[in-house]
Amino acid sequence: MKIMNSLKSFFVTLLLFALTLSCAQDCPENINLLPMYGEQIKCEQQKKIDEQFLKECDKQFKSRTDASDYYVSKGWEYFYKNDFDTSMKRFNQAWLLDKTNADIFWGFGNILGMKKQFKESIPLLEKSIQLNPKNPKVYESVSTSYGQLFFQTKNVKYLNLSIANLKKSVKIDSQNSGAYAQLAKAYAYFYQKDSLRKYIKITDKLDSKLIPLEIRKMASEE
């Protein structure tokens, strides 16, 4: 609670500081709504705001790693409220604090995915995997982006990439019923009955409600 109150007070001060400097020079606008601030060069006043933010975090948290984790948690909080702009701002602040935090890039990628920017989401999700290859949920996110690209383009290479990432996910988490269900649905597009039946059977052992009736019908056809 103490951290929350201190941060609220800090952000009010920061906002006033930003408004005071707003006329000082032209600055790239709305870059906090882009992953990694759009990788744009910030103006001097934006750099000063970042410096103030980092100094305040150094006072409030034991380390910048802890501070980054805190802002990641706030990023997810707003993500699940469907407030993607505020979520992006929090993930960007987490990135300022620790550019090696894999969950930041997962957050970036998921936000872009929700905005239907599937192709742009993939490099960010793959960066998350590069930093932490043991998170099964990120492979699911990459698979979803590739799957959506397949629906858009009907290019089978994207379906193959979607399946490959789902298999990586279940290799890490063998109890991931959602990923197994997605594998079953993916193989339905290939009409590969053996693989389709295999993943329906595995899914049913974990959660029998995940396979749609139309997929079951396809598996039962000769």
Secondary structure in CASP SS format (residue, H / E / C, confidence):
PFRMAT SS
TARGET T0000
AUTHOR 0000-0000-0000
METHOD secondary structure of the structure
MODEL  1
M C 1.00
K H 1.00
I H 1.00
M H 1.00
N H 1.00
S H 1.00
L H 1.00
K H 1.00
S H 1.00
F H 1.00
F H 1.00
V H 1.00
T H 1.00
L H 1.00
L H 1.00
L H 1.00
F H 1.00
A H 1.00
L H 1.00
T H 1.00
L H 1.00
S C 1.00
C C 1.00
A C 1.00
Q C 1.00
D C 1.00
C C 1.00
P C 1.00
E C 1.00
N C 1.00
I H 1.00
N H 1.00
L H 1.00
L C 1.00
P H 1.00
M H 1.00
Y H 1.00
G H 1.00
E H 1.00
Q C 1.00
I C 1.00
K C 1.00
C C 1.00
E H 1.00
Q H 1.00
Q H 1.00
K H 1.00
K H 1.00
I H 1.00
D H 1.00
E H 1.00
Q H 1.00
F H 1.00
L H 1.00
K H 1.00
E H 1.00
C H 1.00
D H 1.00
K H 1.00
Q H 1.00
F C 1.00
K C 1.00
S C 1.00
R H 1.00
T H 1.00
D H 1.00
A H 1.00
S H 1.00
D H 1.00
Y H 1.00
Y H 1.00
V H 1.00
S H 1.00
K H 1.00
G H 1.00
W H 1.00
E H 1.00
Y H 1.00
F H 1.00
Y C 1.00
K C 1.00
N C 1.00
D C 1.00
F H 1.00
D H 1.00
T H 1.00
S H 1.00
M H 1.00
K H 1.00
R H 1.00
F H 1.00
N H 1.00
Q H 1.00
A H 1.00
W H 1.00
L H 1.00
L H 1.00
D C 1.00
K C 1.00
T C 1.00
N C 1.00
A H 1.00
D H 1.00
I H 1.00
F H 1.00
W H 1.00
G H 1.00
F H 1.00
G H 1.00
N H 1.00
I H 1.00
L H 1.00
G H 1.00
M H 1.00
K C 1.00
K C 1.00
Q C 1.00
F H 1.00
K H 1.00
E H 1.00
S H 1.00
I H 1.00
P H 1.00
L H 1.00
L H 1.00
E H 1.00
K H 1.00
S H 1.00
I H 1.00
Q H 1.00
L H 1.00
N C 1.00
P C 1.00
K C 1.00
N C 1.00
P H 1.00
K H 1.00
V H 1.00
Y H 1.00
E H 1.00
S H 1.00
V H 1.00
S H 1.00
T H 1.00
S H 1.00
Y H 1.00
G H 1.00
Q H 1.00
L H 1.00
F H 1.00
F H 1.00
Q H 1.00
T H 1.00
K C 1.00
N C 1.00
V H 1.00
K H 1.00
Y H 1.00
L H 1.00
N H 1.00
L H 1.00
S H 1.00
I H 1.00
A H 1.00
N H 1.00
L H 1.00
K H 1.00
K H 1.00
S H 1.00
V H 1.00
K H 1.00
I H 1.00
D C 1.00
S C 1.00
Q C 1.00
N C 1.00
S H 1.00
G H 1.00
A H 1.00
Y H 1.00
A H 1.00
Q H 1.00
L H 1.00
A H 1.00
K H 1.00
A H 1.00
Y H 1.00
A H 1.00
Y H 1.00
F H 1.00
Y C 1.00
Q C 1.00
K H 1.00
D H 1.00
S H 1.00
L H 1.00
R H 1.00
K H 1.00
Y H 1.00
I H 1.00
K H 1.00
I H 1.00
T H 1.00
D H 1.00
K H 1.00
L H 1.00
D C 1.00
S C 1.00
K C 1.00
L C 1.00
I C 1.00
P C 1.00
L H 1.00
E H 1.00
I H 1.00
R H 1.00
K H 1.00
M H 1.00
A H 1.00
S H 1.00
E C 1.00
E C 1.00
END
